[in-house]
Amino acid sequence: MTETRDPWLPHRLLLAERDALLPLLRRTAGGEYERRTACPGWTVREVLAHCSAALLRIVEGRLEGAFTPEANAADVRERRDWSVSRILDELEEGFTEAGKVIAASDGDLDVIALGEWVHAGDVRDALGRPGAYEGPGAAEALAILAVASRVRSTPRVEAVLGGGGRLPFPEPRSPASPASPARRLSLGNLEDGRPPARLETDVPTLIRLYSGRPVVGARYVLDGAVESELVIYG
């Protein structure tokens, strides 16, 4: 990423997710890890194996050929015989250590931290737990998404966010605090001859739209763009 960035945003995001997700997972019954997720073909257990493997690659600097569908599938296969407890231990280590490495990078790995947070939402969604794609870390996730949406060349969207009171969206406190949540969020790039699109929604639906997750039953208004133009992963 070439824009001015807070290099510690991903670290804060990962730590927030570690503290919120790991206690929930360690209380989860073994059978629930076989539930299917929004990620085609992957169970909760396999999503977590992918997440822990991706973070470990960052921590260990094994990035050549990483994060492709083939590499992701190989990482999951490698952990097929691991216990859930071992996967969770590796995931906790990754959440704790990977952000420090990402902070020292040029920003290209920031979107991986965002992806880890989105996958945590996939897990909560599959398990029927509250807080999928919102809650702790949402402000940091939105700040990273705003940059990633421009780097990934999505069209300009002016989003007006509501949250049903779950996540207050006051106006930004100051330009020096990019992670401050804001009721209005500008995403993507302006295009010649094309006015900005407008999106009215809540935070979870915004994340679903930009990460390509199902939005069946979600309430939102999108004018001036189509959903497929917004997706940053794929």
QUIBEL-V323683 format. One record per residue. N is the residue number from 1. RES is the residue in one letter. SS is DSSP state (H for helix, E for strand, C for the rest). PSI is psi as a letter, one per 40 degrees, with the letter a starting at -180 (NA if undefined). Layout:
BEGIN
n;res;ss;psi
N;RES;SS;PSI
N;RES;SS;PSI
END
This chain:
BEGIN
n;res;ss;psi
1;M;C;h
2;T;C;e
3;E;C;i
4;T;C;h
5;R;C;i
6;D;C;h
7;P;C;e
8;W;C;e
9;L;H;d
10;P;H;d
11;H;H;d
12;R;H;d
13;L;H;d
14;L;H;d
15;L;H;d
16;A;H;d
17;E;H;d
18;R;H;d
19;D;H;d
20;A;H;d
21;L;H;d
22;L;H;d
23;P;H;d
24;L;H;d
25;L;H;d
26;R;H;e
27;R;C;e
28;T;C;h
29;A;C;i
30;G;H;d
31;G;H;d
32;E;H;e
33;Y;H;e
34;E;H;e
35;R;C;i
36;R;E;i
37;T;C;a
38;A;C;e
39;C;C;h
40;P;C;h
41;G;C;e
42;W;C;h
43;T;E;i
44;V;H;d
45;R;H;d
46;E;H;d
47;V;H;d
48;L;H;d
49;A;H;d
50;H;H;d
51;C;H;d
52;S;H;d
53;A;H;d
54;A;H;d
55;L;H;d
56;L;H;d
57;R;H;d
58;I;H;d
59;V;H;d
60;E;H;e
61;G;C;f
62;R;C;g
63;L;C;e
64;E;C;h
65;G;C;e
66;A;C;i
67;F;C;e
68;T;C;i
69;P;H;d
70;E;H;d
71;A;H;d
72;N;H;d
73;A;H;d
74;A;H;d
75;D;H;d
76;V;H;d
77;R;H;d
78;E;H;d
79;R;C;e
80;R;C;d
81;D;C;e
82;W;C;i
83;S;C;i
84;V;H;d
85;S;H;d
86;R;H;d
87;I;H;d
88;L;H;d
89;D;H;d
90;E;H;d
91;L;H;d
92;E;H;d
93;E;H;d
94;G;H;d
95;F;H;d
96;T;H;d
97;E;H;d
98;A;H;d
99;G;H;d
100;K;H;d
101;V;H;d
102;I;H;d
103;A;H;d
104;A;C;e
105;S;C;a
106;D;C;e
107;G;C;e
108;D;C;d
109;L;C;e
110;D;H;d
111;V;H;d
112;I;H;d
113;A;H;d
114;L;H;d
115;G;H;d
116;E;H;d
117;W;H;d
118;V;H;d
119;H;H;d
120;A;H;d
121;G;H;d
122;D;H;d
123;V;H;d
124;R;H;d
125;D;H;d
126;A;H;d
127;L;H;e
128;G;C;f
129;R;C;i
130;P;C;i
131;G;C;e
132;A;C;h
133;Y;C;f
134;E;C;a
135;G;C;a
136;P;C;h
137;G;C;e
138;A;H;d
139;A;H;d
140;E;H;d
141;A;H;d
142;L;H;d
143;A;H;d
144;I;H;d
145;L;H;d
146;A;H;d
147;V;H;d
148;A;H;d
149;S;H;d
150;R;H;d
151;V;H;d
152;R;C;e
153;S;C;f
154;T;C;i
155;P;E;i
156;R;C;h
157;V;E;h
158;E;E;h
159;A;E;h
160;V;E;h
161;L;E;h
162;G;E;i
163;G;C;e
164;G;C;f
165;G;C;e
166;R;C;d
167;L;C;h
168;P;C;i
169;F;C;g
170;P;C;i
171;E;C;i
172;P;C;h
173;R;C;d
174;S;C;i
175;P;C;e
176;A;C;e
177;S;C;g
178;P;C;e
179;A;C;e
180;S;C;h
181;P;C;i
182;A;C;i
183;R;C;d
184;R;E;h
185;L;E;h
186;S;E;h
187;L;E;i
188;G;C;a
189;N;E;i
190;L;C;i
191;E;E;h
192;D;C;h
193;G;C;e
194;R;E;h
195;P;C;i
196;P;C;i
197;A;E;i
198;R;E;h
199;L;E;h
200;E;E;h
201;T;E;a
202;D;E;i
203;V;H;d
204;P;H;d
205;T;H;d
206;L;H;d
207;I;H;d
208;R;H;d
209;L;H;d
210;Y;H;e
211;S;H;e
212;G;C;f
213;R;C;i
214;P;C;i
215;V;C;f
216;V;C;h
217;G;C;e
218;A;C;i
219;R;C;h
220;Y;C;i
221;V;E;h
222;L;E;h
223;D;E;h
224;G;C;e
225;A;C;i
226;V;C;i
227;E;H;d
228;S;H;d
229;E;H;e
230;L;C;e
231;V;C;h
232;I;C;e
233;Y;C;h
234;G;C;NA
END
